[in-house]
Amino acid sequence: MNSTIELAERGAARIEWIRSRMPLLARARDELAVSRPFEGHRIGMSLHLEPKTAVLLETLVAGGAEVVGTGNHGSTQDDVVAFLVRGGMTLFGRRDDTLEEHLAHVGQVLDSRPDMLLDNGGDLAAGVVARGTADEIVGGTEETTSGGDRLRGELAGAVSFPMIVINDSLLKAIGENKHAVGQSVVESFMRITNLMVPGRRFVVFGYGWCGRGVAHYLRALGGKVAVVEVDELKAFEAALDGFRVSEAEGVAAWGDVFITATGHPGVVTLETIGLMHDGAVLANCGHFPWEIDVEGLRAASTSRREIVDAVERIDLPDGRHVILLAGGRMFNLAGTEPKGNSLESMDLGFLLQTLSLERVATGAATLTPGAQPVPDDIDRTIARRMLGELRADS
């Protein structure tokens, strides 16, 4: 049995187990297999390629879609790709791709001339705008805060087709961003570092929904938590929630572990790192690997080495060292044996994706061009279905 077959078999076993525990997508898969709203559509995808994503893609294919896609840099799981390719999907990417190789894969997805987009971080939307092929796109969805910001900022006015921003959904904010990211970040920190949370001092950058979840879950396990937040209203909320609130300089020497969750570049600078104590741990759970100045940190180092998988020691000229997790990438999906967000949260989140893409395929004319929130009726439909599942288990 060759390695590709072994990978595919491993992926099949993992996906089968996960598929059986995502009832919302199972129901949607049965419904879409009858209605076939994606018949004749090619969906270009850029999304973390892990087992839960595979169940989403199977659901879209059941609805008639052709899927051509790639993962995100550093988080692709090779056994999942092997399984899906064996099943007939066209997917590009490996776990150890360089950033340049990943961007080339995004280009390959666009070369296939999709007419719908399932985007993560705005890479595909930016690509069709740059290529001048926006008029070929019916519409699509965007998964993340970072991508929504990009659509409303860098790409504002240039995207002539509707893009439903899944991250704008309050369902996703509560179920996935707050609770699931909070859980997965804390679980990943403990698994990757083998360090304890109780009594340790954590600094969380950002008090959006993801930052809220990380801060609350760390405190629930006994961590001491400070929050750095530039938005006055969010900082006010964090203070009333009982967290220490400060500018980065005020807690840099206090913290043991620094976790970014903002979606914005350059949040942890070399100047801030220069104030940290010896052995401080740096981690990012935002979509893009730009929140920590990793390039500047490595350039300033005297030596660096990987201690274990996803744990890098970086020595500095003044004799201190810092620990960087997963190279500054989203460490709960790019770290050791990544699990990502919980099954239940991704069942909810990926049903948001599925029904939003269905709305694009069947009713793009009713939507406005550019970034927009998930339609209210879709949010409420999914809330009712999720409540039904929760009550069934009570």
Secondary structure, DSSP 8 states (H G I E B T S, - for coil): --HHHHHHHHHHHHHHHHHTT-HHHHHHHHHHHHH-TTTT-EEEEE---SHHHHHHHHHHHHTT-EEEEE--TTT--HHHHHHHHHTT-EEE--TT--HHHHHHHHHHHHHT--SEEEESSSHHHHHHHHHT-GGG--EEEE--HHHHHHHHTTTTTT--SEEEEGGG-HHHIIIIIIIIHHHHHHHHHHHHH----TT-EEEEE--SHHHHHHHHHHHHTT-EEEEE-SSHHHHHHHHHTT-EE--HHHHTTT-SEEEE-SS-SSSB-HHHHTTS-TTEEEEE-SSSTTSB-HHHHHHH-SEEEEEETTEEEEE-TTS-EEEEEGGGSBHHHHSSS---S-HHHHHHHHHHHHHHHHHHHHHGGGS-SEEEE--HHHHHHHHHHHHHHHHHT-
